[in-house]
Amino acid sequence: ARLRDDGYPLLVWDVEDPDEPGTGPDEVRIRQRRIAFYQRHGGRLLPIAGYGNPHGDDWTPMRLMAAPTAAGGAGWPGTPGVLGAVYEYRWRLDPADPRVAATRVTDAQKGQ
């Protein structure tokens, strides 16, 4: 409610990617259950491939989720807008950064 009242259309967060290479079956199950928990509470798993958290030269594979702050999803800017905002405002990455350029929306229709 606070985000909505302040004019923000979305709450966006990341979760560990269950498809991260080298992840064991127990950890995959935990990550999938975490995503399902957020989905039951209105979160959407965004159709994005290659997203990660930059930590210096390291890149931790993650998945992005979002939930609209207004009833009915009003103000949803679509997945490409969310992805660009995360890299620009959260991570302060230049769009020309090769890691940013390698991230892509896999199905724009699902993210609208």
N, C-alpha and C positions, 0 to 999 in steps of 0.2 A: 504494500500500500504506500509505503514511503517513496519508493522509486516512482510509482505512478503519480503520486501527488507532486513530485518534483519534476514531472514531465518526461521521465525516462520510459521508453516503450518496452524495454526488455531487460531481463536479468540474464546475463551470459556467464557461463562457467565452463571449465574443462574438467574432464575425467580421464583416468588412465585408459589407454587404448587396449582392449582385449586382444587385438590382432598384432600387438607389438611382438616382433621376432624374439624368440627365446623365453617367452612367458609360459610358465608351466600350466598344466590343466587346472589345478586348484586356483591359481591366481586368475586365470581366464574366467572361471566361474564366478569368482568374487567381483571382478570388474563388470561382467555382464549383469550380475544381480544389482550392483550399484546403479548402473544405467537404467535398469528396469524400475528401480525404486524411484528415481527422478522422473521417469516417464509416467508413473502412476500419479505423480503429483503435478503433472502439467508440463514437464520439461520435454523438449524436442531434441532428439539427436540430429544434429545438422549433417547433411550429406556432403561431407568434406573429406578429401583424401590428402594426406601429407602434412596435416597440421601438427605442430609441436610447440613445446615451450623452449625458447632459446635460453641457454645457459652458457654464455661465452661461446666457445666453439662447439659445444655439445647441443644436441637437439633431442629432447625427450618426446617420443610419440604420444600424442594425446588425441582426444575427440572433443569437439565443442558441442555444448548443449545450450539451449536458451528456453526461456519461458516468457510469454508476454505478461506485462504488468497490468494491462487493461482487459476487461471482460471481452471475450470473443476474439482475442488476438489483435485488437485494433493497434495500429502503429507498427506492425511487423514489417521491417524494411527488406526482408528477403535475405537469403543466405549470403550472397556476394557482399552486401552492405555490412552485414555482421562481421564477416571474416576480415574485411578491410579495416573496420573499426578496431577489432581486437589487435591486429598487428600494429596499427598506427598509434592507438591510445594506450593500450596495455603494455605492449612490448617496445614501443618506440622504434619500430623497424621501418626502414625505407622500403617502399614497394619494389625497388630494384634488387633488394637482397635476394640472393639465389634461393634461400630457404622459403622466402615468401612466394617467389615466383613458382616454386615447385608445388605449392599448395593449390588445390583446385576444388571447385564445387563439382561433385560427381553427378548430381541430379537436381538441377535448379528448381524443378517443379515441387519436389519434396520440401525444399527449404523456404518456400513462399508463405 
